[in-house]
Amino acid sequence: MANINQIDTRHYHQVLLDMLLAFDQMCKEQGMTYSLAGGTLLGAVRHHGYIPWDDDVDVFLLRPDYERFIEIYTKSALPKPYYKIVTLKNGVKEIPFARMLDMRVGVEHERSTSVTTAWIDIVPLDAVPVESKIRKKVIKKLTFYRKVRIVANAKVGSGRNMFEKLVRSTMGPLVRTLHLQNAVCRKMDRIAKKYPFEKAEYFSEIIAKANYCGTGRIDSFKNPEMLEFEGHPFMCMPDYDSYLRGQYGDEYMKLLPRNKRVAHGVATFINESYFKQNGIPLPLENRQDILIER
């Protein structure tokens, strides 16, 4: 028997799109420039919407706007009562960047313990140090802490090979037991934003990727190009070709072979506890339709 709480891909994509539209509205209200990022940006360029096998949404903000965004929206009302912004500043311990959540939708991630509700990642773009020696030190430090963070958030038994499974099954619970996740993420945050953004020429998403792939110019980012994503225009960095080549290679416009079209591995469902806690009745049939406003 099918799970009546399960949400199909069409409905889940709509949930994420609604959040993205709300994020767009929030940024415009505050005069902030953002950009679609990662697979979301690639989807806008190549598919004018979701990559068919993708199941998340990513956006960028330059570090000064990112800090202002989370300062405003961790204290102010969001466009919908079921939306929430979570970050290190309001108690999140697993990630060094912000997430926007839809509390109505539960998520089970096959590899990570840090995701439990529908989300979009809101990632800051940080200043790239001028000197190559300094850049190498930054990446070396962030790479180490990123590995610790991934292990700490990994589900027991997950991994691409036996060594990864062993490390994640032993070290992950230990790091969580010692409550080191928050300390690791705060360390990454301090390293990433150490260099003065006001004097920098280039940005990169070093806090998420721990590398400089997809580096771009700060001045051009502030003059975004509007690209269509699922029938709506969204801000995108104008030098997206350089960014996408850095992230996905020179042939990013070509589809991956079928055996490499891998999603994040999430199961999505109606989060009944949210509705019960807020006294909202659930329909007996077509429950996922309550997630799409008519």
C-alpha positions, 0 to 999 in steps of 0.5 A: 500500500502506498504511503499516503504521506509521500510527496511525488517529484512534481509536488516537491519541485513545486514546494522548492519553487515556491520557496525560491520565489519567496527568497527572490521576493525577500531579496528584492525587498531588501535591495539585495542581489543574489544568484542561482547556484550549482545545479539550480543555475545549471538547470536554468541555463541548460533546461530552463528549470530543474535538472530532471533528476535533481532534488534541491535548490541552491542560491548565492549571496555575496558575504555582506548581503548574506550577513544582512539577510540572515540578520533580518530574516532570522528575526523578521516574519517570512512570506509564509508562516511555515517558512524558516531561516536556520543558520549558525546564529540561531542554533543550527550546528550541522552546516556553516551556511544558511538554509530556508526550510518549509516546515510542512514537508519532511525529508529523509536523506539517504546519506546525511543527518543534517536534512530533515525538512524541505530546504534550499541552501543559501550560500555566502560568496567570500573574498578570494585572497590575493596571494596564492600561498594564502589561498592554498592555506585557506583551502587546506584548512577548509578542506580538513574541516569540511571532511570532518563536517561531512563525516559528522553529518553522515548516516551510519553505514553510508559511503561509496566504499567500505573505508568510507562506510567504516569511517562514517559509522565510527567517527560520525557518532563520536563527533556528534557525541562530543558535540563538535559539529557546531565548533567545526562549522563556526571555525569554517565560518571564521576562516571563510570570511577572514579576508576583507570583502570590501577590497576584494575583486573576486569571490568563491563559494569556499565555505561550501566547496573548499575550493576556488572552482567557479571563481567570479568577479564581485563587480559583475555579480552586482549586475545580474542577468535574468534567466528563466527557471520553471517559467519565472525569471531569477537573478543569475551571475552574468559570468555564469559560463565561467562559473559553470565551467569551473564547477562542471567542466567545459562540456557542462551543456551536455547531459551526463550519461544515464548511469551518472544522473544521480540525485541526492537520495531524498524521500519526501513526505507530508510532515504531519506533526507540523499540521497537528502542532498548528491545528491545521486539518489534513485532507484524507485524500490527495494530501500533497495537494495542500502544499500547492496554493491555488 
